[in-house]
Amino acid sequence: MKKRIDFNVVQPKAYDAMDALDRYVNESSIGKLHKELIKIKASQLNGCAYCVDAHTADAQKLGESLQRIFLISAWRESGNIFTEAERLLFQITEEITLISQHGLSEATYEQAIAIFGEEKTAEIIMSVVTINSWNRIGVATQLRPLKRVQH
């Protein structure tokens, strides 16, 4: 496979702008694990293997179980494995990632405001927007997961 462009090298200003969005998300009030769950779910939907790999590893470092990581792709069918807030994060992530289908529904938006409030809902939306942007860069440039040492 032919190597594609490295945005950090070819378009450093664009990469810096994306990095600034990442810093915003990292400084938000969303819990670290919830940020990783959003990133994993969006990356699964977008088919970004590089990001799925990176963020599942990050979630594990935060103490997330393999069972829950494996079940993110089937969160609706997973019973009570995920909290109400986590299920809502997945719903928001799906609706924004697949925005051309119907957008962020009124029901999901209202539930987010009720559970998270306006400030945190805005942060969640920006978190989803940011990982979707990274996913599009990763898929367009065909980034591949890093090989990790197996134990």
FENHUKA-V623739 format. One line per field, one symbol per residue. ss: DSSP state (2 for helix, 1 for strand, 0 for the rest). psi: psi as a letter, one per 40 degrees, with the letter a starting at -180 (. if undefined). Layout:
ss: ???
psi: ???
//
This chain:
ss: 0000002222022222222222222200000222222222222222002222222222222000022222222222200000022222222222222022220002222222222222222222222222222222222200000000000
psi: hhhiihddddgdddddddddddddddeiehiddddddddddddddefgdddddddddddddeeiidddddedefddeebfdiiddddddddddddddfdedeahidddddddddddidddddddddddddddddddddddefiiiihihh.
//
